[in-house]
Amino acid sequence: MAAVASRFAGLCAPLKNRRRERTPGVFIHSLFPPASSSSSPYTKLASHCQFFHRFTTRMESRGSIDTNEGLVEQLKQYGAIQSSKVAEVMKTINRALFVPEGCPAYLDSPMPIGYNATISAPHMHATCLELLKEHLQPGMRALDIGSGTGYLTACFALMVGPHGHAVGVEHIPELVASSISSIKQSAAASLLKDGVLSVHVGDGRLGWPELAPYDAIHVGAAAPEIPPALLEQLKPGGRMVIPVGSYFQDLKVVDKNPDGSISIHSETSVRYVPLTSLCTQLQGY
Ligand code: SAH
């Protein structure tokens, strides 16, 4: 059974009571058009998606990608997908199930998912899967912090298989609920049913100690520094991939050596939404 446990009772005003008006948002990706100050977040999400729809309609006339398989082939050509294992899992989990309606699912771009969050671009998902693939072998344990749409958590679950564990932690309860309904429609549905895959409401900076230690930890939001709890919950021999920084961010690859020492290298420059408190993320939302 997918567990949904909240660790936030009383910390912030309930989401349903939050003000829905906001001033024009600063979006992480400048591709997004400015939103009107009087529109609701849902209207704005829809308007961003209409923008993408117009954008991709123009692209379609130039032969853009309209299938999940086509997207995977494109990512292979770019070199973002290098292994048959990552190609196979990205073919099996259809990205369209995880992208809000109206957004072009197979465009290699991040998309707004509400709550000042985005689903990462396909090439970033591919990059993280490639970096973690040796730590996502059958029977291993994976933790996905800031699991958002649940797309990568579902990919992790397929890779670790029925004898492993894939755990998503996301602090927006609505995103946890919608990720679970997307996963139920995906090729990872039976793993969710069997408890191999679970998604929880929680502060990802604290990890998910119940199922630690993990062979693989992915963090889908940028931390000012590596949270100590995540380092603790990484198994010796395990690997964490985490964007670190504020405006300028690096995707860090953190290896915990078998003797418990830590090696870190920077893979590439990136731009992720921040790993922060619920209240800070929803400020002005
Ligand atoms: N990998 C996800 C990325 C979503 S964006 C995807 O592609 O769908 C980053 C996510 O991190 C957002 O959903 C945001 O709500 C979440 N997040 C930010 N800070 C967090 C925290 N402290 N704890 C848990 N989730 C957090």
Residues whose N, C-alpha, C, O or C-beta is under 5 A from the ligand:
A	BS01	SAH	A117 T118 I119 S120 G146 S147 G148 T149 G150 Y151 L152 V169 E170 H171 I172 G202 D203 G204 R205 G220 A221 V273 P274 L275 T276 S277
